[in-house]
Amino acid sequence: MSRLFGKAKKAPPVMDVLAGLNSNMEELNKREEHYEYKIKEQKKIILANGKKNLSVSMRAMKMMKNYQKQITSIHAIMDNLAELKMQIESAEMNQKTMETYQMASNYLKKNQMSVDKVDDTIDDIQEGVATYEEIQNAITSPLGNQFHDEDELVAEMEELLAEAEGEEEFERAGSVAVQPQPELSLPAPGRTPLPSVSASQLPQVPSHSPGAHQTQAERDLAALQAEFMI
């Protein structure tokens, strides 16, 4: 009937429904506390009057029973609200679960691949790799006549090494090692004589007597050595 006079009302958000239930349960708890306080007051009246004032005591008893009945009703309502709250929370959880299932199902349907599509993709990849290898080989191959015989290269290298080794031997044979002679300082006239010098520090003098074939430098050296040996 409601649709005949207008559109159906949209269901309120579940959080608003749960908030309304919690507020109602809090109100019932406060009312229960109020009735318990009233029951305590009626008990005091009953204990104070007893049978001495039976009409007052009976009236208090009736009020106390009414309050207890209200509390019993509140407990029943609280139990129903708690059950309803659990049902709503469970329905909300089921709704979210179903939405998640629906999203997953739609994704799988849209992104599902056939075996043929997978095979075609693999073939395309392999073809691309083969093409890349061909291009790489073409780019790295030598240009023009750059191929050489390895045997010829080895023979030429050995020839160069032999020539280099012969040059080193020639340089070693032509070089003469010159030993530096120790410098001798002569004492100046009128000064203290030089300290004694061992024979090993002096150049060797030929054992044969100086002949006509000796040079002037050799004769001077022999005379100087004879002077130091005195």
TIGUKOL-91595 format. One line per field, with one value per residue (C-alpha): x, y, z; residue in three letters; chain. Coordinates in nm, 3 decimals. Example, Ala and Ser with C-alpha at 12.3 -4.5 7.8 and 13.67 -1.06 7.14 Angstrom:
2
px (1.230, 1.367)
py (-0.450, -0.106)
pz (0.780, 0.714)
code (ALA, SER)
unit (A, A)
***
This chain:
230
px (0.000, 0.286, 0.410, 0.070, 0.125, 0.498, 0.833, 0.935, 1.155, 1.518, 1.644, 1.847, 2.217, 2.292, 2.502, 2.202, 1.987, 2.243, 2.283, 1.905, 1.903, 2.186, 2.010, 1.685, 1.868, 2.038, 1.699, 1.555, 1.851, 1.787, 1.415, 1.501, 1.725, 1.438, 1.192, 1.443, 1.474, 1.094, 1.080, 1.328, 1.107, 0.795, 0.983, 1.072, 0.706, 0.600, 0.860, 0.768, 0.390, 0.360, 0.033, -0.015, -0.129, -0.233, -0.395, -0.077, 0.134, -0.095, -0.094, 0.286, 0.289, 0.072, 0.300, 0.604, 0.450, 0.372, 0.731, 0.860, 0.626, 0.766, 1.119, 1.026, 0.885, 1.202, 1.414, 1.207, 1.239, 1.614, 1.652, 1.460, 1.665, 1.991, 1.878, 1.770, 2.104, 2.290, 2.069, 2.134, 2.510, 2.506, 2.301, 2.544, 2.837, 2.665, 2.589, 2.952, 3.064, 2.827, 2.946, 3.304, 3.211, 3.033, 3.334, 3.567, 3.334, 3.313, 3.689, 3.746, 3.493, 3.649, 4.009, 3.973, 4.220, 4.180, 4.449, 4.476, 4.533, 4.812, 4.976, 4.958, 5.119, 5.406, 5.460, 5.476, 5.735, 5.953, 5.931, 6.032, 6.333, 6.446, 6.418, 6.621, 6.898, 6.916, 6.940, 7.209, 7.416, 7.386, 7.496, 7.797, 7.925, 8.249, 8.212, 8.398, 8.702, 8.793, 8.837, 9.197, 9.360, 9.453, 9.758, 9.898, 9.838, 10.023, 10.321, 10.344, 10.328, 10.611, 10.825, 10.777, 10.869, 11.186, 11.294, 11.238, 11.436, 11.730, 11.741, 11.754, 12.049, 12.238, 12.193, 12.316, 12.629, 12.721, 12.691, 13.008, 12.974, 13.202, 13.306, 13.360, 13.707, 13.731, 13.847, 14.177, 14.255, 14.622, 14.739, 14.828, 15.189, 15.250, 14.923, 14.853, 14.898, 14.586, 14.469, 14.584, 14.389, 14.355, 14.484, 14.134, 14.023, 14.307, 14.310, 14.519, 14.865, 15.003, 15.252, 15.513, 15.751, 15.654, 15.781, 15.810, 15.462, 15.301, 15.122, 15.198, 14.871, 14.967, 15.314, 15.164, 14.919, 15.197, 15.400, 15.106, 15.035, 15.400, 15.383, 15.082, 15.237, 15.539)
py (0.000, 0.237, 0.218, 0.338, 0.673, 0.711, 0.539, 0.294, 0.443, 0.353, 0.143, 0.350, 0.276, -0.016, 0.199, 0.423, 0.119, -0.016, 0.325, 0.343, -0.002, 0.089, 0.409, 0.220, -0.039, 0.233, 0.396, 0.063, 0.014, 0.352, 0.270, -0.062, 0.115, 0.356, 0.070, -0.108, 0.210, 0.229, -0.133, -0.057, 0.233, 0.013, -0.251, 0.012, 0.113, -0.248, -0.311, 0.011, -0.054, -0.434, -0.563, -0.259, -0.058, -0.335, -0.118, 0.085, -0.226, -0.394, -0.085, -0.086, -0.454, -0.392, -0.110, -0.327, -0.606, -0.361, -0.239, -0.594, -0.666, -0.366, -0.487, -0.831, -0.666, -0.459, -0.774, -0.936, -0.629, -0.612, -0.975, -0.910, -0.602, -0.786, -1.067, -0.817, -0.640, -0.965, -1.045, -0.704, -0.731, -1.079, -0.959, -0.672, -0.912, -1.145, -0.853, -0.742, -1.099, -1.137, -0.808, -0.929, -1.258, -1.070, -0.845, -1.144, -1.327, -1.028, -0.988, -1.354, -1.336, -1.026, -1.140, -1.507, -1.621, -1.916, -2.173, -2.057, -1.700, -1.810, -2.015, -1.722, -1.495, -1.742, -1.776, -1.399, -1.377, -1.649, -1.486, -1.152, -1.309, -1.478, -1.152, -0.971, -1.234, -1.199, -0.822, -0.851, -1.089, -0.859, -0.555, -0.728, -0.905, -0.758, -0.514, -0.584, -0.816, -0.826, -1.203, -1.320, -1.661, -1.740, -1.946, -1.650, -1.420, -1.660, -1.692, -1.314, -1.270, -1.523, -1.341, -1.010, -1.167, -1.321, -0.987, -0.813, -1.078, -1.046, -0.670, -0.711, -0.959, -0.722, -0.434, -0.648, -0.764, -0.411, -0.250, -0.242, -0.206, 0.067, 0.041, 0.380, 0.426, 0.562, 0.920, 0.974, 1.303, 1.394, 1.568, 1.931, 2.030, 2.100, 1.938, 1.622, 1.308, 1.125, 0.823, 0.484, 0.319, -0.058, -0.228, -0.346, 0.014, 0.087, -0.020, -0.322, -0.258, -0.500, -0.749, -0.701, -0.414, -0.105, -0.120, 0.105, 0.009, 0.166, 0.494, 0.803, 0.763, 0.411, 0.523, 0.807, 0.568, 0.324, 0.602, 0.724, 0.374, 0.330, 0.658, 0.543, 0.204, 0.365)
pz (0.000, 0.074, -0.286, -0.413, -0.244, -0.291, -0.312, -0.045, 0.219, 0.200, 0.488, 0.736, 0.773, 0.998, 1.228, 1.294, 1.373, 1.617, 1.778, 1.830, 1.990, 2.226, 2.329, 2.398, 2.610, 2.814, 2.881, 2.998, 3.233, 3.392, 3.432, 3.595, 3.846, 3.921, 3.987, 4.212, 4.418, 4.445, 4.561, 4.840, 4.955, 4.966, 5.166, 5.425, 5.453, 5.498, 5.766, 5.948, 5.960, 5.958, 6.090, 6.309, 6.007, 5.778, 5.511, 5.459, 5.448, 5.194, 4.971, 4.981, 4.893, 4.585, 4.468, 4.520, 4.311, 4.030, 4.029, 4.018, 3.726, 3.541, 3.600, 3.464, 3.152, 3.116, 3.134, 2.860, 2.640, 2.705, 2.603, 2.280, 2.199, 2.264, 2.033, 1.769, 1.793, 1.737, 1.437, 1.281, 1.335, 1.184, 0.886, 0.833, 0.841, 0.596, 0.366, 0.361, 0.303, 0.009, -0.138, -0.112, -0.278, -0.558, -0.617, -0.629, -0.869, -1.103, -1.098, -1.184, -1.467, -1.620, -1.580, -1.655, -1.923, -2.154, -2.220, -2.582, -2.470, -2.237, -2.513, -2.754, -2.497, -2.439, -2.816, -2.853, -2.575, -2.728, -3.071, -2.922, -2.746, -3.070, -3.261, -2.996, -3.015, -3.394, -3.367, -3.099, -3.313, -3.613, -3.414, -3.252, -3.567, -3.720, -4.008, -4.336, -4.357, -3.989, -3.955, -3.889, -3.877, -3.517, -3.623, -3.816, -3.519, -3.286, -3.522, -3.558, -3.181, -3.125, -3.383, -3.204, -2.869, -3.017, -3.160, -2.830, -2.641, -2.888, -2.838, -2.460, -2.485, -2.716, -2.472, -2.181, -2.379, -2.490, -2.152, -1.926, -1.553, -1.429, -1.065, -0.904, -0.751, -0.397, -0.378, -0.195, -0.025, 0.022, 0.336, 0.298, 0.375, 0.738, 0.861, 1.055, 0.841, 0.723, 0.924, 0.813, 0.533, 0.498, 0.188, 0.095, 0.048, -0.198, -0.564, -0.645, -0.790, -1.049, -0.897, -1.174, -1.161, -1.354, -1.706, -1.996, -2.107, -1.795, -1.835, -1.637, -1.437, -1.334, -1.223, -1.017, -0.851, -0.760, -0.608, -0.403, -0.269, -0.174, 0.017, 0.224, 0.301, 0.473)
code (MET, SER, ARG, LEU, PHE, GLY, LYS, ALA, LYS, LYS, ALA, PRO, PRO, VAL, MET, ASP, VAL, LEU, ALA, GLY, LEU, ASN, SER, ASN, MET, GLU, GLU, LEU, ASN, LYS, ARG, GLU, GLU, HIS, TYR, GLU, TYR, LYS, ILE, LYS, GLU, GLN, LYS, LYS, ILE, ILE, LEU, ALA, ASN, GLY, LYS, LYS, ASN, LEU, SER, VAL, SER, MET, ARG, ALA, MET, LYS, MET, MET, LYS, ASN, TYR, GLN, LYS, GLN, ILE, THR, SER, ILE, HIS, ALA, ILE, MET, ASP, ASN, LEU, ALA, GLU, LEU, LYS, MET, GLN, ILE, GLU, SER, ALA, GLU, MET, ASN, GLN, LYS, THR, MET, GLU, THR, TYR, GLN, MET, ALA, SER, ASN, TYR, LEU, LYS, LYS, ASN, GLN, MET, SER, VAL, ASP, LYS, VAL, ASP, ASP, THR, ILE, ASP, ASP, ILE, GLN, GLU, GLY, VAL, ALA, THR, TYR, GLU, GLU, ILE, GLN, ASN, ALA, ILE, THR, SER, PRO, LEU, GLY, ASN, GLN, PHE, HIS, ASP, GLU, ASP, GLU, LEU, VAL, ALA, GLU, MET, GLU, GLU, LEU, LEU, ALA, GLU, ALA, GLU, GLY, GLU, GLU, GLU, PHE, GLU, ARG, ALA, GLY, SER, VAL, ALA, VAL, GLN, PRO, GLN, PRO, GLU, LEU, SER, LEU, PRO, ALA, PRO, GLY, ARG, THR, PRO, LEU, PRO, SER, VAL, SER, ALA, SER, GLN, LEU, PRO, GLN, VAL, PRO, SER, HIS, SER, PRO, GLY, ALA, HIS, GLN, THR, GLN, ALA, GLU, ARG, ASP, LEU, ALA, ALA, LEU, GLN, ALA, GLU, PHE, MET, ILE)
unit (A, A, A, A, A, A, A, A, A, A, A, A, A, A, A, A, A, A, A, A, A, A, A, A, A, A, A, A, A, A, A, A, A, A, A, A, A, A, A, A, A, A, A, A, A, A, A, A, A, A, A, A, A, A, A, A, A, A, A, A, A, A, A, A, A, A, A, A, A, A, A, A, A, A, A, A, A, A, A, A, A, A, A, A, A, A, A, A, A, A, A, A, A, A, A, A, A, A, A, A, A, A, A, A, A, A, A, A, A, A, A, A, A, A, A, A, A, A, A, A, A, A, A, A, A, A, A, A, A, A, A, A, A, A, A, A, A, A, A, A, A, A, A, A, A, A, A, A, A, A, A, A, A, A, A, A, A, A, A, A, A, A, A, A, A, A, A, A, A, A, A, A, A, A, A, A, A, A, A, A, A, A, A, A, A, A, A, A, A, A, A, A, A, A, A, A, A, A, A, A, A, A, A, A, A, A, A, A, A, A, A, A, A, A, A, A, A, A, A, A, A, A, A, A, A, A, A, A, A, A)
***
